[in-house]
Amino acid sequence: MIDFDNSFSRLLPQMFTAQDPTPVRAPQMLAVNADLAAQLGIDADWLTSDGALRVLSGNVVPDGSAPLAQLYAGHQFGNWNPQLGDGRAVLLGEVIGTDGIRRDIQLKGSGRTPYSRGGDGRAWLGPVLREYLVSEAMAAMGVPTTRALAAVATGEDVMREAALPGGILTRVARSHIRVGSFQIHAARQDIPALQALADHVIARHYPDADGIPALLSGIVAAQAQLIAQWMGLGFIHGVMNTDNMAVSGETIDYGPCAFMDAYNPAQVFSSIDRGSRYAYANQPGIAVWNLAQLATALIPLMPDQDAAIEDFTQRINHFSDLYQAAWVQVFGAKIGLSDPQPADADLIQRLLTLMAQDGADFTNTFANLAGPHAQDQFTDRDAFAAWVGDWEQRRAPDYAQIMERANPQIIPRNHQIEAMISAATAGDMAPFHALLRAVTHPFDPLTAGRAPFAKPPTMQEVVTATFCGT
């Protein structure tokens, strides 16, 4: 079973609604994460039992659970929505893992809540498997992220553009508290709730913060590091609304997310991002915008609000320096620098410019940069050779080893995810498990069995749009 210890449910009642998941007709366990279960102190044998299936499908509320739907608001594509909340998810409760870290266990796709806004509260199987696979790949690549403990088929169809098989993801996170969690209490001028939430986040995520200003700085620093890691993988979140930015510094809400194949700073995949607001190159700036909304929400907690505005503005503006330093570290390692310096940004950017000009595959360029066929990614080979000459003067003696640790050989490519979803929808889970094995060992050498997962899409396989699944 799961040994729950629930702190969020003990906060003020206006911050959530007590809510049981809605049972489903014929649940079937599709995938379980034994390694994560061990970290959470959950017995692996129980995880594969009928009892676990009943709990993780929402058919049974386990002892010690305090199921609830969290309340929050948010800016969606820059537009204010005064009330959002968990419209298709229920937080079962929290566990303290074997590493001493408190984490949420949430069922996503578990039925209607008071925040569903007319939706069915369900998820179809495709987005469930996408989030499972991509979040576990991100964890394997060292990126702070929510995790996937299990995926369940519900045995029921959900209606989207057609009738599609339903699914439930058991999502694990250090918390599900978002920028929008603060925004709603600020907008409602509910100072007790705002203060209680801030105190909770400090205790849970930033215990060294000695007050609200330090909390803000901690969140700014965490986001600067996170976005730099996204950029180093060619990852595009696709829906960076304020309700999708976790204050813990974890990647959350893998909806229309995607990894680039050919490098293009303006790349957008999300079908709902019609104005390219969340394009790859825009992500650092959007993070600043979101953090400014958080700072605005925290202002009412400060005794001298005019002074706080000036102070918070400086803290938000510090994101740029923190992000640039993290970006140079991330990309410096990708080109084999042992001690990346600010001046190395020019060398890195020159390579990225060549990659953009020639449509070089983002992942494979870096994965093969130290090999004999690096030039194959480029049409302007003279320009690439000139760059290599400068790179050779700068790279570390053990550059190849540094690069092996920094550059994944395999990422979850869009066309492979879509093929996996098509197979799973038809009842074949083998492609999911094969792809999951590949992407959760991203830095391993390419064997004959792994090599196909490193191939970019053919012209016919290119995926141009990704979808939320709501």
C-alpha positions as CSV (number, residue, x, y, z in Angstrom):
1,M,0.0,0.0,0.0
2,I,0.9,3.7,0.1
3,D,1.9,5.3,3.3
4,F,0.3,8.8,3.0
5,D,1.3,11.9,4.9
6,N,-0.8,14.8,3.6
7,S,0.2,18.4,4.3
8,F,-1.6,20.3,1.6
9,S,-5.0,19.0,2.7
10,R,-4.3,20.5,6.1
11,L,-4.1,24.0,4.7
12,L,-7.0,26.4,4.4
13,P,-10.2,24.8,2.8
14,Q,-10.6,27.6,0.2
15,M,-7.4,26.3,-1.5
16,F,-9.0,23.1,-2.8
17,T,-12.1,21.0,-2.9
18,A,-12.3,17.5,-1.4
19,Q,-12.9,15.2,-4.3
20,D,-12.9,11.5,-4.8
21,P,-11.9,10.1,-8.3
22,T,-14.7,8.8,-10.4
23,P,-14.6,5.0,-10.8
24,V,-14.1,3.4,-14.2
25,R,-15.7,0.3,-15.8
26,A,-12.9,-2.1,-16.7
27,P,-9.4,-0.8,-15.7
28,Q,-6.3,-2.5,-17.0
29,M,-2.7,-1.8,-15.8
30,L,-0.6,-0.9,-18.8
31,A,2.7,0.3,-17.3
32,V,4.2,0.6,-13.8
33,N,7.4,2.2,-12.7
34,A,9.1,-0.1,-10.2
35,D,12.2,2.1,-9.7
36,L,10.1,5.1,-8.8
37,A,7.9,3.0,-6.5
38,A,11.0,1.9,-4.6
39,Q,12.0,5.6,-4.2
40,L,8.6,6.4,-2.8
41,G,8.7,3.5,-0.4
42,I,5.9,1.6,-2.3
43,D,6.2,-2.2,-2.5
44,A,6.8,-3.2,-6.1
45,D,4.7,-6.4,-5.7
46,W,1.8,-4.3,-4.5
47,L,2.1,-2.0,-7.5
48,T,1.3,-4.9,-9.8
49,S,-1.5,-6.2,-7.7
50,D,-5.3,-6.0,-8.2
51,G,-5.4,-3.7,-5.1
52,A,-3.0,-1.2,-6.8
53,L,-5.1,-1.3,-10.0
54,R,-8.2,-0.4,-8.0
55,V,-6.4,2.5,-6.3
56,L,-4.7,3.8,-9.4
57,S,-7.8,3.6,-11.6
58,G,-9.7,5.6,-9.0
59,N,-12.1,2.8,-8.2
60,V,-10.9,2.6,-4.5
61,V,-9.8,5.5,-2.2
62,P,-7.0,4.0,-0.1
63,D,-6.7,4.3,3.6
64,G,-4.8,7.5,4.6
65,S,-5.6,9.3,1.3
66,A,-7.1,12.8,1.4
67,P,-8.2,13.1,-2.3
68,L,-8.7,16.7,-3.5
69,A,-8.7,19.0,-6.5
70,Q,-6.4,22.0,-6.2
71,L,-7.7,25.5,-7.0
72,Y,-5.7,27.9,-9.1
73,A,-6.0,30.6,-11.8
74,G,-3.6,31.6,-14.5
75,H,-2.7,33.5,-17.6
76,Q,-3.3,31.3,-20.7
77,F,-1.4,32.5,-23.7
78,G,-1.2,35.9,-21.9
79,N,-4.9,36.1,-21.2
80,W,-6.1,36.1,-17.6
81,N,-8.5,33.3,-16.5
82,P,-9.7,34.0,-13.0
83,Q,-10.4,30.4,-12.1
84,L,-8.9,27.2,-13.4
85,G,-8.0,24.3,-11.0
86,D,-7.6,20.6,-11.4
87,G,-10.3,19.9,-13.9
88,R,-9.3,16.3,-14.6
89,A,-7.0,15.4,-11.8
90,V,-7.3,14.4,-8.1
91,L,-4.4,14.6,-5.7
92,L,-4.6,11.3,-3.7
93,G,-2.1,12.5,-1.1
94,E,1.6,12.8,-0.3
95,V,4.3,10.4,0.6
96,I,7.7,10.9,2.1
97,G,10.2,8.8,0.0
98,T,13.2,6.8,1.1
99,D,15.2,9.9,0.1
100,G,13.3,12.0,2.7
101,I,11.6,14.1,0.0
102,R,7.9,14.7,0.1
103,R,6.0,14.1,-3.1
104,D,2.4,14.2,-4.4
105,I,0.7,11.3,-5.9
106,Q,-2.0,12.4,-8.3
107,L,-4.4,10.7,-10.7
108,K,-4.7,12.5,-14.0
109,G,-7.8,11.8,-16.0
110,S,-9.7,10.7,-13.0
111,G,-13.1,12.4,-13.7
112,R,-15.0,15.6,-13.3
113,T,-14.2,18.1,-10.5
114,P,-15.8,21.4,-9.6
115,Y,-13.1,23.0,-11.9
116,S,-13.8,20.9,-15.0
117,R,-15.5,23.9,-16.7
118,G,-17.9,21.6,-18.7
119,G,-15.2,19.1,-19.5
120,D,-15.5,15.4,-18.9
121,G,-12.5,15.3,-16.5
122,R,-11.0,12.4,-18.4
123,A,-7.9,11.8,-20.5
124,W,-7.6,9.7,-23.6
125,L,-4.8,7.1,-23.7
126,G,-2.5,8.9,-26.2
127,P,-1.6,11.9,-23.9
128,V,-1.3,9.6,-20.9
129,L,1.3,7.5,-22.6
130,R,3.0,10.6,-24.1
131,E,3.4,12.1,-20.6
132,Y,4.5,8.9,-19.1
133,L,7.2,8.4,-21.7
134,V,8.4,12.0,-22.0
135,S,8.5,12.7,-18.3
136,E,10.5,9.6,-17.6
137,A,12.9,10.5,-20.5
138,M,13.4,13.9,-19.0
139,A,14.1,12.4,-15.6
140,A,16.7,10.1,-17.2
141,M,18.4,13.1,-18.8
142,G,18.7,14.8,-15.4
143,V,15.9,17.4,-15.9
144,P,13.7,18.3,-12.9
145,T,10.3,16.9,-13.8
146,T,7.2,15.3,-12.6
147,R,7.3,11.5,-12.9
148,A,5.0,8.7,-14.0
149,L,4.3,5.9,-11.5
150,A,1.6,4.0,-13.6
151,A,-0.6,4.2,-16.6
152,V,-4.0,2.6,-16.6
153,A,-6.5,2.0,-19.4
154,T,-10.0,2.7,-18.1
155,G,-12.0,0.4,-20.4
156,E,-14.1,3.4,-21.3
157,D,-14.0,5.6,-24.4
158,V,-13.8,9.4,-24.2
159,M,-15.0,11.7,-26.9
160,R,-12.6,14.0,-28.5
161,E,-12.6,14.4,-32.3
162,A,-13.8,10.7,-32.2
163,A,-14.3,8.1,-29.5
164,L,-10.9,7.3,-28.1
165,P,-9.8,4.8,-25.4
166,G,-9.5,6.4,-22.0
167,G,-6.5,6.4,-19.7
168,I,-5.3,7.5,-16.3
169,L,-1.8,8.6,-15.4
170,T,-0.5,8.3,-11.9
171,R,1.7,11.4,-11.7
172,V,4.3,12.1,-9.0
173,A,5.6,15.5,-8.3
174,R,7.5,17.4,-5.5
175,S,4.2,19.3,-5.5
176,H,1.6,20.5,-7.9
177,I,1.7,24.1,-6.7
178,R,1.9,26.5,-9.6
179,V,2.3,30.2,-10.2
180,G,-1.4,30.3,-10.8
181,S,-1.9,28.8,-7.3
182,F,-0.7,32.1,-5.9
183,Q,-2.4,34.2,-8.5
184,I,-5.9,33.2,-7.6
185,H,-5.6,34.1,-3.9
186,A,-4.0,37.4,-4.8
187,A,-6.8,38.2,-7.3
188,R,-9.3,37.4,-4.6
189,Q,-7.4,39.4,-2.0
190,D,-7.4,36.4,0.2
191,I,-4.3,37.3,2.2
192,P,-4.6,34.4,4.7
193,A,-4.6,31.8,1.9
194,L,-1.8,33.6,0.1
195,Q,0.3,33.7,3.2
196,A,-0.5,30.0,4.1
197,L,0.5,28.9,0.6
198,A,3.8,30.9,0.7
199,D,4.6,29.4,4.1
200,H,3.9,25.9,2.8
201,V,6.1,26.4,-0.3
202,I,9.0,27.8,1.8
203,A,8.8,24.8,4.2
204,R,8.4,22.3,1.4
205,H,10.7,23.5,-1.3
206,Y,12.8,26.4,-0.1
207,P,13.6,25.8,3.6
208,D,16.6,28.2,3.5
209,A,14.4,31.1,2.4
210,D,14.0,33.6,5.2
211,G,10.9,35.3,3.8
212,I,8.9,36.1,0.7
213,P,11.7,38.0,-1.1
214,A,14.1,35.0,-0.7
215,L,11.3,32.6,-1.8
216,L,10.9,34.6,-5.0
217,S,14.6,34.5,-5.6
218,G,14.7,30.8,-5.1
219,I,11.9,30.2,-7.6
220,V,13.7,32.5,-10.1
221,A,16.9,30.6,-9.8
222,A,15.2,27.2,-10.1
223,Q,13.4,28.3,-13.3
224,A,16.5,29.8,-14.8
225,Q,18.3,26.4,-14.4
226,L,15.3,24.5,-15.7
227,I,14.8,26.5,-18.8
228,A,18.5,26.3,-19.7
229,Q,18.2,22.5,-19.4
230,W,15.2,22.5,-21.7
231,M,17.1,24.6,-24.3
232,G,20.0,22.2,-24.2
233,L,17.8,19.3,-25.2
234,G,15.8,21.1,-27.9
235,F,12.7,20.7,-25.8
236,I,9.6,22.8,-26.4
237,H,7.0,22.8,-23.7
238,G,4.3,24.2,-25.9
239,V,2.0,25.6,-23.2
240,M,3.9,27.7,-20.8
241,N,0.9,29.3,-19.1
242,T,1.3,30.4,-15.5
243,D,-0.9,27.5,-14.4
244,N,1.7,25.2,-16.0
245,M,4.8,26.5,-14.2
246,A,5.5,24.6,-11.0
247,V,7.1,26.7,-8.2
248,S,9.2,23.7,-7.3
249,G,11.2,24.1,-10.5
250,E,10.0,20.9,-12.0
251,T,8.7,20.5,-15.6
252,I,5.0,19.9,-15.4
253,D,2.1,19.3,-17.7
254,Y,3.4,17.6,-20.8
255,G,0.6,18.4,-23.2
256,P,1.6,19.5,-26.7
257,C,5.3,19.2,-25.8
258,A,7.9,18.1,-28.3
259,F,11.6,17.8,-29.0
260,M,13.0,19.4,-32.1
261,D,14.5,17.4,-34.9
262,A,16.0,20.0,-37.3
263,Y,17.2,23.0,-35.3
264,N,15.0,26.0,-35.7
265,P,14.9,28.7,-33.0
266,A,11.4,29.7,-34.1
267,Q,10.1,26.1,-33.9
268,V,6.5,25.6,-32.6
269,F,4.6,22.3,-32.5
270,S,1.6,23.1,-30.3
271,S,-1.6,23.2,-32.3
272,I,-3.0,25.8,-29.9
273,D,0.0,28.2,-30.0
274,R,-1.2,30.0,-33.1
275,G,0.9,33.1,-32.3
276,S,4.1,31.3,-31.6
277,R,4.1,32.7,-28.1
278,Y,5.8,29.6,-26.7
279,A,8.3,28.9,-29.6
280,Y,11.6,27.4,-28.6
281,A,13.6,30.6,-28.5
282,N,10.8,32.5,-26.6
283,Q,10.9,30.1,-23.6
284,P,13.4,32.1,-21.5
285,G,11.5,35.3,-22.0
286,I,8.2,33.6,-21.2
287,A,9.6,32.3,-18.0
288,V,10.5,35.9,-17.0
289,W,6.9,37.0,-17.9
290,N,5.5,34.2,-15.7
291,L,7.8,35.0,-12.8
292,A,6.7,38.6,-13.0
293,Q,3.1,37.4,-12.5
294,L,4.2,35.5,-9.5
295,A,6.0,38.5,-8.1
296,T,2.9,40.6,-8.6
297,A,0.8,38.0,-6.7
298,L,3.3,38.1,-3.8
299,I,3.3,41.8,-3.4
300,P,0.2,41.9,-1.1
301,L,2.2,39.9,1.5
302,M,4.8,42.7,1.9
303,P,4.4,45.5,4.4
304,D,5.9,48.2,2.2
305,Q,4.5,47.4,-1.2
306,D,6.2,50.2,-3.0
307,A,9.6,49.1,-1.8
308,A,8.7,45.5,-2.6
309,I,7.8,46.3,-6.2
310,E,11.3,47.8,-6.7
311,D,13.0,44.9,-4.9
312,F,11.0,42.2,-6.7
313,T,11.7,43.8,-10.0
314,Q,15.4,43.5,-9.4
315,R,15.0,39.9,-8.4
316,I,13.0,39.1,-11.6
317,N,15.6,40.9,-13.7
318,H,18.3,38.7,-12.2
319,F,16.8,35.8,-14.1
320,S,18.7,36.9,-17.3
321,D,22.1,36.6,-15.6
322,L,21.2,33.3,-13.9
323,Y,19.8,31.9,-17.1
324,Q,22.8,33.0,-19.3
325,A,25.2,31.5,-16.8
326,A,23.2,28.2,-16.8
327,W,22.9,28.2,-20.6
328,V,26.7,28.5,-21.0
329,Q,27.2,25.7,-18.6
330,V,24.7,23.4,-20.3
331,F,25.9,24.1,-23.9
332,G,29.5,24.3,-22.9
333,A,29.3,20.7,-21.7
334,K,27.6,19.8,-24.9
335,I,30.7,20.9,-26.9
336,G,33.2,19.4,-24.4
337,L,34.3,22.4,-22.3
338,S,35.4,21.5,-18.8
339,D,35.2,25.1,-17.5
340,P,32.7,27.1,-19.7
341,Q,33.1,30.8,-19.4
342,P,30.8,33.7,-20.5
343,A,33.1,34.3,-23.5
344,D,32.3,30.8,-24.8
345,A,28.7,32.0,-25.6
346,D,30.0,33.3,-28.9
347,L,31.5,29.9,-29.9
348,I,28.3,28.1,-28.9
349,Q,26.1,30.5,-30.8
350,R,28.2,30.3,-33.9
351,L,27.6,26.5,-34.0
352,L,23.8,27.0,-33.4
353,T,23.7,29.5,-36.2
354,L,25.3,27.0,-38.6
355,M,22.9,24.4,-37.4
356,A,19.9,26.7,-38.0
357,Q,21.2,27.6,-41.5
358,D,21.6,24.0,-42.6
359,G,18.7,22.5,-40.7
360,A,21.0,20.2,-38.8
361,D,19.4,17.7,-36.5
362,F,19.7,19.1,-33.0
363,T,20.2,15.9,-31.0
364,N,22.4,14.1,-33.5
365,T,24.6,17.1,-34.2
366,F,25.7,17.2,-30.6
367,A,25.7,13.5,-30.1
368,N,28.1,13.1,-33.1
369,L,30.1,16.3,-32.8
370,A,33.2,14.4,-31.5
371,G,33.0,11.7,-34.2
372,P,34.3,11.4,-37.7
373,H,31.0,12.1,-39.4
374,A,30.1,15.4,-37.6
375,Q,30.3,17.3,-40.9
376,D,27.5,15.2,-42.4
377,Q,24.9,17.4,-40.6
378,F,26.1,20.5,-42.5
379,T,25.8,21.7,-46.1
380,D,28.3,24.6,-45.6
381,R,31.2,22.4,-44.7
382,D,33.8,25.1,-45.0
383,A,32.0,27.2,-42.4
384,F,31.7,24.2,-40.1
385,A,35.4,23.3,-40.6
386,A,36.3,26.9,-39.6
387,W,34.2,26.6,-36.5
388,V,35.9,23.2,-35.6
389,G,39.3,24.9,-35.8
390,D,38.3,27.4,-33.2
391,W,36.6,24.7,-31.1
392,E,39.7,22.6,-31.1
393,Q,41.6,25.4,-29.5
394,R,39.0,25.6,-26.7
395,R,37.8,22.1,-25.9
396,A,39.0,20.1,-22.9
397,P,41.5,17.3,-23.3
398,D,38.8,14.9,-22.2
399,Y,36.1,16.6,-24.3
400,A,34.7,13.4,-25.7
401,Q,33.9,12.0,-22.2
402,I,32.3,15.4,-21.2
403,M,30.2,15.3,-24.3
404,E,29.1,11.7,-23.8
405,R,27.7,12.7,-20.4
406,A,26.0,15.8,-21.7
407,N,24.5,14.7,-25.1
408,P,21.8,12.1,-25.3
409,Q,21.9,9.7,-28.1
410,I,18.2,9.2,-28.0
411,I,15.3,11.5,-27.2
412,P,11.5,10.9,-27.5
413,R,11.1,12.0,-31.1
414,N,7.7,13.1,-32.2
415,H,7.2,10.6,-35.0
416,Q,8.1,7.7,-32.8
417,I,5.7,8.9,-30.1
418,E,2.9,9.2,-32.6
419,A,3.6,5.7,-33.9
420,M,3.6,4.4,-30.4
421,I,0.3,6.0,-29.6
422,S,-1.3,4.6,-32.8
423,A,-0.1,1.1,-31.8
424,A,-1.3,1.5,-28.2
425,T,-4.7,2.7,-29.4
426,A,-5.0,-0.5,-31.4
427,G,-4.1,-2.5,-28.4
428,D,-0.4,-3.1,-29.0
429,M,1.7,-1.8,-26.1
430,A,5.0,-3.3,-27.3
431,P,6.1,-0.1,-29.1
432,F,5.5,1.9,-26.0
433,H,7.7,-0.4,-23.9
434,A,10.4,-0.5,-26.5
435,L,10.5,3.3,-26.8
436,L,10.4,3.7,-23.0
437,R,13.4,1.4,-22.6
438,A,15.3,3.4,-25.2
439,V,14.6,6.9,-23.9
440,T,15.2,6.1,-20.3
441,H,18.8,5.1,-21.2
442,P,19.5,8.2,-23.3
443,F,23.3,8.3,-22.9
444,D,24.0,4.6,-23.6
445,P,25.9,3.8,-26.8
446,L,23.9,3.1,-29.9
447,T,23.7,-0.7,-30.3
448,A,22.0,-2.2,-33.4
449,G,18.8,-2.5,-31.4
450,R,18.9,1.2,-30.2
451,A,20.1,2.8,-33.4
452,P,16.6,3.1,-35.0
453,F,15.4,5.3,-32.1
454,A,18.1,7.8,-32.9
455,K,17.0,8.3,-36.5
456,P,15.3,11.6,-37.5
457,P,12.0,11.3,-39.3
458,T,11.8,10.8,-43.0
459,M,9.9,13.4,-45.0
460,Q,6.7,11.3,-44.7
461,E,7.2,10.9,-40.9
462,V,7.6,14.5,-39.9
463,V,5.1,15.6,-37.2
464,T,4.2,19.3,-37.6
465,A,1.7,19.7,-34.8
466,T,1.2,18.3,-31.3
467,F,-2.0,18.4,-29.3
468,C,-3.0,18.8,-25.7
469,G,-5.5,16.0,-25.6
470,T,-8.0,17.8,-23.5
